[in-house]
Amino acid sequence: MPITPVTPTTRARRRAAAITVAALAGAVLAVVNGQSASATPPGIPSKATAQSQLNALTMAAQGSTAGYSRDLFPHWITITGTCNTREQVLKRDGTSVVVDSSCAATSGRWYSPYDGATWYAASDVDIDHVVPLAEAWRSGADSWTTSRRQSFANDLTRPQLIAVTDNVNQSKGDQDPSTWQPPLTSYRCTYSKMWITVKYNWSLTLQSSEKSALQSMLNTCAS
């Protein structure tokens, strides 16, 4: 019987299918085992508070990325003991997380609310800056001190950091909600509230298309 060659397109389709099956299997297993793994950053406001904050944000044209570098937002920094910011978020957002003496996660479960996938290896999870560093730079952080940018990049007080599927985070890049929103539509309400309150608390500006997208997302919230 002749062997059908495997083309790059076929490989890509198989990988996409495998990722989808793995995500669905993880989600089913979580339900069966009664797991409640769910990334829940602190400080997510109510719909009413987020609406007030959105109304109060300063509108401005999109700034430039000239001079931007991730190195100007030092991360990840040591938070406590041997644990850095990424490791703290992995412990916070995961379930049954086990770490070694250097605070690296050796096992656990992580549910990514952006796409609904559950992962069992920390290497499959990225820590997303809800408001990307480059977006912050274009919205006013270019005039901040390095110390303030470091605080922003490692903010564990507000809903600025969240554990999510790595390739979903990479597809987001530095886009704002006018061009990128979580694939799982049911999470867009929460995402808008997180984005709004981060920009509000850090006194960052909004552009018109970004505000329109946030308002549409916020309108889907029940509370």
C-alpha positions in Angstrom: 0.0 0.0 0.0 1.5 3.4 -0.9 2.4 5.7 1.9 0.8 9.2 1.8 3.4 11.8 2.5 2.8 14.0 5.6 2.9 17.7 4.5 3.6 20.7 6.8 -0.1 21.6 6.5 -1.1 18.1 7.6 1.3 18.3 10.6 -0.1 21.7 11.6 -3.7 20.4 11.4 -2.8 17.3 13.5 -1.1 19.5 16.1 -4.1 21.8 16.3 -6.4 18.8 16.7 -4.2 17.4 19.4 -4.2 20.6 21.4 -8.0 20.8 21.1 -8.5 17.2 22.3 -6.0 17.7 25.2 -7.9 20.9 26.3 -11.3 19.1 26.1 -9.9 16.1 28.0 -8.5 18.3 30.7 -11.7 20.2 31.1 -13.7 16.9 31.4 -11.3 15.4 33.8 -11.5 18.5 36.0 -15.3 18.2 36.2 -15.2 14.5 36.9 -12.7 14.9 39.7 -14.6 17.9 41.2 -11.6 20.2 40.6 -12.1 23.9 40.8 -8.9 25.1 39.2 -9.6 28.6 38.0 -7.3 31.6 37.6 -8.8 34.4 39.7 -6.6 37.5 39.9 -7.4 39.9 42.8 -9.2 43.2 42.5 -11.7 42.5 39.7 -14.3 45.2 40.0 -18.1 45.0 39.6 -19.7 46.0 36.4 -20.8 49.3 37.9 -17.4 50.1 39.3 -15.7 49.2 36.0 -18.2 51.4 34.1 -17.4 54.4 36.3 -13.7 53.7 35.9 -14.1 53.5 32.1 -15.9 56.7 32.0 -13.2 58.4 34.0 -10.2 57.2 31.9 -8.5 59.8 29.8 -8.9 59.5 26.0 -5.8 60.0 23.9 -4.3 59.0 20.6 -2.3 55.8 20.5 1.3 56.6 21.5 4.5 55.3 19.8 6.5 52.3 20.7 9.7 54.2 19.9 12.2 53.5 22.6 10.2 50.6 24.1 12.0 47.5 25.5 10.7 44.8 27.8 13.9 45.4 29.8 12.5 48.7 30.8 9.8 46.8 32.8 12.0 44.5 35.0 10.3 41.2 35.7 10.1 38.6 37.1 11.3 39.9 40.5 11.7 38.0 43.7 8.5 38.3 45.8 9.2 36.1 48.8 11.9 33.6 49.6 13.0 32.0 46.4 9.7 32.7 44.6 9.5 35.2 41.8 6.4 36.8 40.4 5.7 34.1 37.8 6.0 31.4 40.4 3.7 33.3 42.7 1.0 33.5 40.0 1.4 29.9 39.1 0.8 29.0 42.8 -2.1 31.4 43.1 -3.9 30.4 39.9 -3.3 26.7 39.9 -4.7 23.8 41.9 -2.6 21.2 43.9 0.5 23.0 42.8 3.8 21.4 44.1 7.0 23.4 44.0 10.6 22.4 44.6 13.2 24.1 46.8 13.7 26.9 44.2 9.9 27.5 44.0 9.7 26.0 40.5 6.3 24.3 40.0 6.9 20.5 39.5 3.2 19.5 39.3 -0.3 21.0 39.4 -3.3 21.9 37.3 -3.9 25.2 35.6 -7.2 26.2 34.0 -6.8 28.9 31.3 -10.0 31.1 31.3 -9.0 32.7 28.0 -9.7 29.5 26.1 -11.1 27.0 28.6 -8.1 24.6 28.5 -6.6 22.8 31.5 -2.9 22.1 31.6 -0.8 19.8 33.8 2.7 21.2 33.2 3.8 24.7 34.1 5.7 24.9 30.8 2.4 25.0 29.0 1.3 28.1 30.9 2.3 31.7 30.4 1.7 34.6 32.8 -0.1 37.2 30.8 0.1 40.9 31.5 -3.5 41.7 31.0 -2.5 45.2 29.8 0.6 44.3 27.8 3.8 46.1 28.6 4.1 47.6 25.1 0.5 48.8 25.3 1.2 50.4 28.7 4.2 52.1 27.1 2.0 53.5 24.3 -0.5 54.7 26.9 1.7 56.7 29.2 4.3 54.4 30.8 7.0 55.7 28.5 7.3 58.7 30.9 7.4 56.5 34.1 10.5 55.7 36.1 12.0 52.3 35.8 10.9 51.6 39.4 7.3 52.4 38.5 7.4 50.2 35.4 8.8 47.4 37.5 5.9 47.7 39.9 3.5 47.6 37.0 5.1 44.5 35.4 4.9 42.6 38.7 1.6 43.9 40.0 0.0 41.2 42.2 -2.5 43.6 43.9 -4.6 44.3 40.8 -5.9 41.9 38.1 -2.9 42.5 35.9 -1.3 39.1 35.9 -3.0 35.8 35.0 -1.9 32.2 34.1 -3.1 31.2 30.7 -2.4 28.9 27.8 1.0 29.9 26.4 0.1 30.0 22.7 -3.1 32.0 23.4 -1.0 34.5 25.3 1.5 34.6 22.4 -1.4 35.2 19.9 -2.5 38.2 21.9 0.9 39.8 21.9 0.6 43.5 22.7 -2.8 44.0 21.2 -5.6 45.9 23.0 -9.3 44.7 23.0 -10.1 46.5 19.7 -8.0 43.8 17.9 -7.8 40.9 20.4 -10.2 39.4 22.9 -10.2 36.0 24.7 -11.3 33.2 22.4 -13.7 32.0 25.1 -16.5 34.6 24.7 -18.0 34.0 28.1 -14.8 35.4 29.7 -14.8 38.7 27.8 -16.9 40.4 30.4 -14.3 39.6 33.1 -11.4 40.5 30.8 -12.9 43.9 30.1 -13.3 44.6 33.8 -9.7 43.6 34.5 -8.3 45.7 31.6 -10.3 48.8 32.7 -9.4 48.7 36.3 -5.7 48.1 35.6 -5.6 51.1 33.2 -7.6 53.2 35.8 -5.4 52.4 38.7 -2.2 53.0 36.8 -3.5 56.2 35.1 -3.0 55.0 31.6 -4.9 56.4 28.6 -7.4 54.9 26.2 -7.8 55.3 22.5 -11.3 55.5 20.9 -11.4 52.1 19.3 -10.2 50.5 22.5 -12.9 52.2 24.6 -15.6 51.1 22.2 -14.5 47.5 22.3 -14.3 47.6 26.1 -17.8 49.1 26.4 -19.2 46.4 24.1 -17.5 43.7 26.3 -18.7 45.3 29.5 -22.3 45.4 28.2 -22.3 41.6 28.3 -21.7 41.6 32.0 -24.6 40.7 34.3 -22.9 42.3 37.3 
